[in-house]
Amino acid sequence: MISGSQDLGLQITINYVNYLLGNYGATLDLVRHSRQRQGNDTQLTGLLGELQSGSVAEMFLLGVNPVADQLAQVVSPEAHFLESWGDAEPVSGVVSLLQPLLPVVGQPRPPVETLADWSGHPEIAYELLRRLPERVPFLLSGSWGF
């Protein structure tokens, strides 16, 4: 059993149920944990307070609801993940690459290309990912086949 809640009482209950079911070491891997959801309700509450007090001068949001675009001063259309190159580490130590499956509609671009452009080093996502093993030494042991 897992929970998307950060309620401590609920987490303790779910941990106990997992213990009773013998899930630790069988269906639950505590060594290579999932990196898919890493939200923090306490930090979000703190951010909301900072926003309400006006102490946040700039904020960069990625993958948000398009309604937020109405409040933004700059909007950079993001390509759908099926339209762009990307990478992921869904489980600690397991790195995978995402390859485009669909043609790009409109003029969006992957976030990695937007960040590269804003940093003064514009480059396409494919080239950035192709050189990933050079920048991350532990990936050199694998064959990337680019």
N, C-alpha and C positions, 0 to 999 in steps of 0.2 A: 504494500500500500504506500502511496505517496500523497502529498498534500501541496497545493499551491499557496497555502495560507502561511503567514508568519506568526499566527497565534500560538503562543508557547504551549498552552494547555492542549490544543489540538495536536500539535507536533509530538508532545509527550505520549498522548494516547495512541497515535499512529505508530510511534516507535515501539510501544509496548505490544501492540497487535502484531507488528512485524516480528518481534522477538518470539511471541507465542507461535506464530506460523513458521518459524525457522527460516525466515527470508534472508537474514544476514549471512553473506557469503554464498548464497544460492541465487536469489533473484536480485538482491541489492548488493552493489559493488561499492564499498566505501573507499577503496583505494583509487579507482579511476572514476571519479564522480562526474555526473552530467554537468555540462556548462551551458545548457540550453536556456535555463531560467535562473537569473541571478539577481532578481529584484530585491529591494530592501525598503520595506514600508516606512521605517524610521527615517531613512535618508530622504525619501520622497516627501514626507511630512515636513522635514527641515527645509527642503527646497521650496515647497509651497509657502512656508513662512517667509523665506528670503524674497520670493517673488512679490508677495503681498506688501512687504516692507519697502520694496523698491531698491533693495541692495544688489540686485542682479542687473548688470549693465548690458551684457550680451549672453546669448544662450544659443547653442547649436543643437538642433533636434534632428534625429535620423529615424525614418520609418514611422512617422507619426500620422495621425488621422488628418486627412486633407483639410478639415475644418480649421486646424491650427494655421494653415497657410493664410487664412484671412487676417491673422494678427501679425504675420511675419513681414519684415522689411525686405528680405531677400529670400527667394524660393528657387531651389535648384531641383528640377524634376529628377527623380530617382528611377532608374530602370528597374523593371520587375526582375526578380531573381532568375526567372526563366529566360530573360533576355541578355544576361550579362555573365561575365566571368566573376568568380569569387572564391573564397576559401572559408573553411569552417573547422572548428575543433569542438564537435558536439560532446565528446567525452575526452577527458584529460589524456593527452598523449596520442589521440587518434586525429590526424589532420587529413582533411579531404579537400578536393578542388571541385568547384562548380563550373560547368561548361554551359554556354547558352544553348537553349533548345528551340527558341523562337526568334524570329527576326524582330529587331527593335521597332517599336511603333512610336512615331514622333521623334523628339530630340532629347530623350533623357540620357543619363549616363550613370554608371555605377558609382556609389559613394567614394570608392578608392580613387577613381579618376578625378572627381571633384576635389578631394583633399589634396591630391598630388598637384593639381592645377593651382589651388589656393596657396600651396606651400612654395610655389615658384618653380616646380619641377613637373610640368605636365607630361603625362605618359598614359598610354592606354592600359586598361586593366590586365589584358593578356600578358603584356610585357612585364608588368609589375609582378604578376604571379609566376611567370616563367623564371624570373630571377629570385624567387623566394628562397630556394635552397642555398643560394649564395649568401643571403642575409641571415638565415636561421640555420646555424651549423648542424643541429641534430637531424635536419631533414636531408643532409648530404648522403646518408646511408641508403636512401631509397632511390629507385629509378622512376623518374617523373615522366619520361617518354614524350617530351615536347618536341 
